Amino acid sequence: MTVIITNEQDKVEIAADWSQQINEVAAICLREEEIPERAEIDLLFVDNEAIRELNREYRDKDSATDVLSFPMYEADEPIDDEAEILFGDIVISLERAQEQAAEYGHSLKREVMYLLVHGLLHLAGYDHMGEEDKKQMREKEEKLLAKIGAIR
């Protein structure tokens, strides 16, 4: 599994130890969802303005959000046994994550790990449009966060 991390914002400092935990979180999520370990995930950190532009362009919502996911892999599509799987892209607004961490009373790192798990579950096909789907996704999020010690 490969997580390519790109930081395109300069408003919030990224801690040095995040990279290792990001990879651990991604590995646990992929294993839990039975996604082949050859998956590649692009993780992009941006500010509120950049995520607002993406949200407007791809979702027709003219507002900043915390995380966007862009799946590139369908579980039923045939794959080459040797090739890396382009699983998808996750975009996180660190500016928004910092705001939410303060609002919820926990660390920025915990908020980023939550947003990463949320984004990974979207890449795996989960959504929260209906109440039952939302409940299922929240249960998965809490289970995965507990596995990495990032409970509320």
Disulfide bonds with the S-S distance in Angstrom:
none
